Amino acid sequence: MRRVIPQRLIPQLVATLLSLLSTLAYGQRLPPGTVLPVMLETTLDARHDRPGKTLTGTIRQDLYLPDGAIVPKGTRVVGHVVKVTSPSPGSGSRLTIRFDEVLLKHRHIPITVHLRALASMNEVFEAKMPTNAIDDYGTSPSDWNTVQVGGAGVYRGSGEVVAADRIVGHSTDYGAVTAKLIAAPAGGCDDGHDGRQQALWVFSPWACGLYGFDDLRIAHAGRTEPVGEIELESGGNIHVTAGSGWLLRVNSAAPGPSAASGGK
């Protein structure tokens, strides 16, 4: 006997099918240029870390991919420590890491990413705090004005992200910020070229390099060989606490030219 699907179930079935097809579309790789705003849950310390140490973090904002697929907020990202040079009297330290995969339900997606910006735990915290006058923070966070890492202002009442009286992005009342990347040539960061709206979490569209670290340098961001390896160096001990913010980008097939800092 031929079964007839009730009309009321057709929209649900179509949505399920589209979701499945969308998941299959990015099941192997995330599109090049995709920004991953990640909070690291692991502390990095060159004095104690060893190669092979596992790193974990979470994506802090929904990622909307070009094919309509969504990587949800809270998705876990896993990486590992590649190399460590511990500090010693008269010399500093170096620490190399790489992020390996995004863990979705029933699927592990391998990634190769480079570092665009890194913010300390304190910088991340400050970017979430309101700058407008409210009584004991009693007003809903949907009314808060905040300042992104890098200086962009977020006005959630109007849904605008602003810099120098120019709208450079958009926000939602639950804190998500999206914008097209803006180049920061001095740091070696380009504008993304594809013009996509990207999920930036607490970062400004031009955020590039380090924020909130006094004695730290990005020796290699992972755009060029060795692709995907992020190397930090310090005159003392490298110590990046859990809760730090990492603005990562999925590498293109052909890495861009190296630069002295963030674009390297």
Order of alpha helices (4+ residues) and beta strands (2+ residues): alpha-beta-beta-beta-beta-beta-beta-beta-beta-beta-alpha-beta-beta-beta-beta-beta-beta-beta-beta-beta-beta-beta
